[in-house]
Amino acid sequence: MINLSVAVGMKFRGVAGALAGLLGLIVGPSLIVIGLGVLYQRTHQDPHIRHLFAGLAAAAAGLLVSMAIKVAWPLRHKLSMLAVAVLAFVVIALLQLPLLPVMLVLTLISIFVASMVDIHQWMSKADFSALFALAQAAPRPNMMS
């Protein structure tokens, strides 16, 4: 969506139009979120607000599970990509490592796996599964904690 606003702005008004399109999409929602943050800061002690956010957290968890299923469903036939997704879940949810370094490392791993396993047939699916199981048994890396 942002790319489209920048492209249309660039087409009609050049760099100024691209900047206006970008800011038009970012500033409005940002101000709304900041306003809601200020409102929450003033009312977070209210028990009704606490119950409201507990319900919102449950709804967000349900949406997260739904999106995870939608994303994982096409991967069910690609063992290598499914293994990367499972690795992401284990490292982020169970080991509770920081999200940004984990995603940076897993992006590189997924590119490597896609190129080596799917394109070059570097190792069979059974070999990859065995290597993945071995990697899961390895101790927690200290560099990312």
C-alpha positions as CSV (number, residue, x, y, z in Angstrom):
1,M,0.0,0.0,0.0
2,I,2.8,2.4,0.9
3,N,4.6,1.6,-2.4
4,L,1.5,2.5,-4.4
5,S,1.1,5.8,-2.6
6,V,4.7,6.7,-3.2
7,A,4.5,5.6,-6.9
8,V,1.3,7.6,-7.5
9,G,2.7,10.6,-5.6
10,M,5.9,10.4,-7.6
11,K,4.0,10.2,-10.9
12,F,1.8,13.3,-10.3
13,R,4.0,15.6,-8.2
14,G,7.6,14.1,-8.1
15,V,9.5,13.8,-4.9
16,A,7.1,16.1,-3.0
17,G,4.1,14.0,-4.1
18,A,5.9,10.8,-3.1
19,L,6.6,12.3,0.3
20,A,3.1,13.5,0.7
21,G,1.7,10.1,-0.2
22,L,4.0,8.4,2.3
23,L,3.2,10.8,5.1
24,G,-0.5,10.6,4.3
25,L,-0.5,6.9,5.0
26,I,1.7,7.0,8.1
27,V,0.8,10.2,10.0
28,G,-2.9,9.6,10.5
29,P,-2.7,6.1,12.0
30,S,0.4,7.1,14.0
31,L,-1.6,10.0,15.6
32,I,-4.4,7.7,16.4
33,V,-2.1,5.2,18.1
34,I,-0.4,8.0,20.1
35,G,-3.8,9.3,21.1
36,L,-4.9,5.9,22.3
37,G,-1.7,5.5,24.2
38,V,-2.3,8.8,26.0
39,L,-5.8,7.7,26.8
40,Y,-4.6,4.4,28.1
41,Q,-2.0,6.1,30.2
42,R,-4.7,8.1,32.0
43,T,-7.2,5.2,32.4
44,H,-5.1,2.1,32.9
45,Q,-5.9,1.8,36.6
46,D,-9.6,1.4,35.9
47,P,-10.7,-2.3,36.3
48,H,-13.1,-2.0,33.3
49,I,-10.2,-0.9,31.1
50,R,-8.1,-3.9,32.4
51,H,-11.0,-6.3,31.5
52,L,-11.3,-4.6,28.1
53,F,-7.6,-5.2,27.3
54,A,-7.8,-8.8,28.6
55,G,-10.6,-9.4,26.1
56,L,-8.6,-7.6,23.3
57,A,-5.6,-9.8,24.1
58,A,-7.6,-12.9,23.7
59,A,-9.0,-11.7,20.4
60,A,-5.5,-10.8,19.2
61,A,-4.2,-14.2,20.2
62,G,-7.0,-15.8,18.1
63,L,-6.2,-13.6,15.1
64,L,-2.5,-14.6,15.5
65,V,-3.3,-18.3,15.5
66,S,-5.6,-17.8,12.5
67,M,-2.9,-16.0,10.5
68,A,-0.3,-18.6,11.5
69,I,-2.5,-21.3,10.1
70,K,-3.2,-19.4,6.9
71,V,0.6,-18.8,6.4
72,A,1.6,-22.3,7.3
73,W,-1.1,-24.1,5.1
74,P,0.7,-23.6,1.8
75,L,4.0,-24.8,3.4
76,R,2.5,-28.2,4.3
77,H,4.1,-29.8,1.2
78,K,7.5,-28.0,1.5
79,L,9.2,-29.7,4.4
80,S,12.2,-27.3,4.3
81,M,10.1,-24.2,4.7
82,L,7.9,-25.8,7.3
83,A,11.1,-26.7,9.3
84,V,12.1,-23.0,9.2
85,A,8.6,-22.0,10.4
86,V,8.8,-24.5,13.3
87,L,12.3,-23.3,14.1
88,A,11.0,-19.7,14.3
89,F,8.2,-20.8,16.6
90,V,10.5,-22.7,18.9
91,V,13.1,-20.0,19.1
92,I,10.7,-17.1,19.6
93,A,7.9,-18.6,21.6
94,L,9.6,-21.3,23.7
95,L,13.2,-20.0,24.0
96,Q,12.0,-16.4,24.1
97,L,14.9,-15.0,22.2
98,P,14.7,-11.4,21.0
99,L,12.6,-11.1,17.9
100,L,14.7,-8.9,15.7
101,P,18.0,-10.9,15.8
102,V,16.0,-14.1,15.4
103,M,14.1,-12.9,12.3
104,L,17.4,-11.6,10.8
105,V,19.1,-15.0,11.3
106,L,16.0,-17.0,10.2
107,T,15.7,-14.8,7.0
108,L,19.2,-15.8,6.0
109,I,18.5,-19.4,7.0
110,S,15.3,-19.6,4.9
111,I,17.1,-18.1,1.9
112,F,19.9,-20.6,2.3
113,V,17.5,-23.5,2.7
114,A,15.4,-22.5,-0.2
115,S,18.4,-22.2,-2.5
116,M,20.2,-25.3,-1.3
117,V,17.4,-27.8,-0.7
118,D,14.8,-26.8,-3.3
119,I,16.9,-25.5,-6.2
120,H,20.2,-27.3,-6.0
121,Q,18.9,-30.5,-4.2
122,W,21.8,-30.1,-1.8
123,M,20.4,-32.6,0.6
124,S,17.4,-34.8,0.7
125,K,14.3,-34.1,2.8
126,A,15.3,-36.9,5.1
127,D,18.8,-35.5,5.5
128,F,17.4,-32.0,6.2
129,S,15.0,-33.4,8.8
130,A,17.8,-35.2,10.6
131,L,19.9,-32.0,10.6
132,F,17.0,-30.0,11.8
133,A,16.4,-32.4,14.7
134,L,20.1,-32.2,15.6
135,A,19.9,-28.4,15.5
136,Q,17.0,-28.5,17.9
137,A,18.9,-30.6,20.4
138,A,21.8,-28.1,20.4
139,P,22.2,-25.8,23.4
140,R,20.8,-22.3,23.3
141,P,23.1,-19.9,21.5
142,N,24.6,-17.3,23.9
143,M,25.1,-14.6,21.2
144,M,21.4,-14.0,20.8
145,S,20.3,-13.9,24.4
